[in-house]
Amino acid sequence: MTACSIEKQSAIWYKYFRSHVTNTQKCRWQSERNPCIMNHSYGKTTWLIPDCYLEPASTGDKISHEAVCVINTSPKDAEIKLTLFFENREADNSYRAACPSMRTHHIRLDRLLSMDGREIPRGVPYALLLESSTPIVVQYSRLDTSQAELALMTTIAYAVE
């Protein structure tokens, strides 16, 4: 096969590809050939969650807890700084988390420790500010098992421009 015929076949394939393949198929085909094409940073770097509360009581085998669910679609790992705001004490910015590139991470707030080993206090209302080194998307969930009828609440956090 000559260089001229290879070039002609490539041109025919390219023309067909451009006219007959949907955008979704193009993305799939391109990402299989080069996974880096799909790396796009969705989300924001700053997020607020104003209504947080770790219920101190649990019933049964399920533990009352909160979770901050993060997805990182960027090609870089996300380093996340969490600042807690309280009604009757100073803000606490000593909590950290991370979410690897192209991954999700469910940050269980009942298990999260500050840099000096403290847990988030239970039975105390607080708010959260999340600041990430790369854009992420944040969802907040709370499971309250203090009564036999379990309560689950979830919402997308507020993204700051």
N, C-alpha and C positions, 0 to 999 in steps of 0.2 A: 504494500500500500504506500503510495507516495505522500509526501508532505502536503501536497495540494489537495488530494482526496480526503485526508484526515481533517484538514482545515474546512473543507466543504461539508463534511459530515458534522463537524462541530457547529458550524453555522446553521445547518438544518435543525439539529437538535436544539440549539439555543432558541431559534425562532419558534419551534414547536413548544418548547418549555414555557416561553414567555406568553404564548397565546392560549394554551390549553390547560395549564396547571393552575389550580386555585392558590391564593396566598397562603392558606394553611398548609397545603401540600408543598409549596415552595419552602416555607419555613422548616417543615419536617425534613425535606430533602437537604436543604442547606445545613441544618443543624446536625444531621447525621454525618455529613462530610466535614463540618467544622463546628464543633459544639460551642465555640466562643461567640458565634453569631447570635445565639439566643440569650447571652448574658446582657440583661438590661436592668438597670436599677430602678425598680418601682418603689413608691412610697415617699416618706419624708424622714428627716433626721430628728425631728422633735415632736413628741407626742405627750398629751395630757390625759390623765384619768382622774376625774375629780371625786368619785365616790368609791372609796376602797374601805373594806372592813373585814378583818379576819375574825370570824365567829369563834369564840372561845369554846363553845360546847359542840359535841358531836354525838350522834346516836348510831348504834349499829356498827358495822364494819367500815363504813365510809367516813372519812375525815373531812370536816368542813375546811375548805381552802379556796384560794384565789389563784388564778394563773394568768400570766401575760403571755399570749401566744404571738410569736414573732416569725415573720417570713423574710428572708434575705435573698433577693433575686440578683444581687450584684456580684461581680467577680471578686469582691474583697470581703473578708470576714468583718462582721459588725461587732464593735466594742460598745457596750451599752452601759451608760451611767444612769442609775435610778436615784432620784431625789424624792424623799418622803416629806410631805407637808402635813403638819398637825394643827389642831385648833388651839392647843394650850402649851406648846413647846416649840423649840427651834426646829427648823428644817434639818433633815439628816441626809447628806449626800454621799454616804459611805457604802452604798450597795452597788455591785457591778454584776454584769452578765455578759454573755457573748453568744453570737449566732454565726456559725460558719457560712461561708459563701455558698449560695445555691441550696440552702437548707432551711429548715424550720426548727424552732426551739420553743418548748413550752416551759416557761419559767414559773415554777411553783413557788408562790410567795410565802407559803408556810414553811418551805425548806430553805429559802434564800437566807444567807448569812451576810452580815456586813463585813467590811475588810478587817474589823477587829473581833469578829465572831458572834455578834449579836443577831438575834432573830427579830423579825418585824413583830411588834407587840400585838397581841390578840385583844379583842374587845375595845379597840381604840380606833375611831374613825380617822382616816388619813386620805391624802391625795397623792398621786404619783406624777412625776415628770420624768420622761424617758428621753435621753439624748444619745443618739447613735452616731458612730463615726462614718456610717454610710446609710443611704436611704433604706428604710425597712417599712413593713406594714405591721400594725399592732392591733390585736384583738384582746379584750379583757373578759374573763369569765369568773364567776363566783358560784361555788357549790355550798349551799347551807344545809347541813344535816342535823341541825339542832333539834328538829322535830321529826316525827316519823314520816311526815309528808316532806320529801326532799324538795328543795328549791334550787333551780339552776338559772342563772342570769348570764347573758353574754352580750357584748356590744363592741363595735369598732371604737377604738380610742379616738380622741380628737387630734387631728394632725395640724400642727402649727406651720404656717407658711414662712 
